Amino acid sequence: DWNPDKIEWFVDGKRFSSESIAADELSEFHKDFFILLNLAVGGAHAGRPDATTVFPQHMYVDWVRVYQK
């Protein structure tokens, strides 16, 4: 659920996460967007893949709902 103040993510009808987008430095969240489902491996959050990283990785998506209020 995306409004001028925050974005909320829901999984199975329950709020999973919420992030404020009201700050001026987050102005990009007040422009048009598109959905991108990504199975990224590595990066600043998870670190680089190493010998313990399991490949291949998989992402299964049953459905994505997009609606406008």
N, C-alpha and C positions, 0 to 999 in steps of 0.2 A: 504494500500500500504506500503510495508515493504522494506526498502533499508538499506545499511550500516550506514546511518546517522540518519534516523528517521522512525517512524511508523505513518501512517495516517489512520484514520477511516472515512468511508463514509457511509451516510445514504441517500438512494434515490438519489445517484449521487452527493450529496453535502458533502464537507468535514465537519465532525462533530468535530474532534479533531486531534491534531498532537503532537507527543512527540519525542524529540531528544533522540537518543540512542548512540550518538557518544562518550560519556564519558567512560573512562576505567572501572569505577565501574558498568557499565551496560553491561559488556561483555556477560552475559547470553543471551542477545538478538541477539547475533551473532552465536548462536548454533541452532540445529534443534528444532522445536516446533510442537505442535499439537493443534487443536482447542478444547476448552472446553466452552460450553455454560452453565452458572451457574446462578441459581436464589438464591443467598446468602441472608440471612436475618441476620441483625445485623453486628457487626464488628466495627472497629475503625472509619470508615467514617460515617456510619449511626447511630451508637450506638446500644445498646441492645434492643431487642423487649420489649415492655411493654403493658399495658392494652389498649393502643390506636392503637397498631399494628393490621392490618387487616390480618386475616388468613382465608382460605388458600390463598397464593399468586400464581399467574400464569404467565407463560412466553409463548407467542405464537410466533413462528418463521416460517415465510413463506418459506424462503430459505436462504442459506449461500453460497456465491460464493468464490471459491478458484481458483486462477490461478497463473501461473508462467510466468514471462516475458522472 
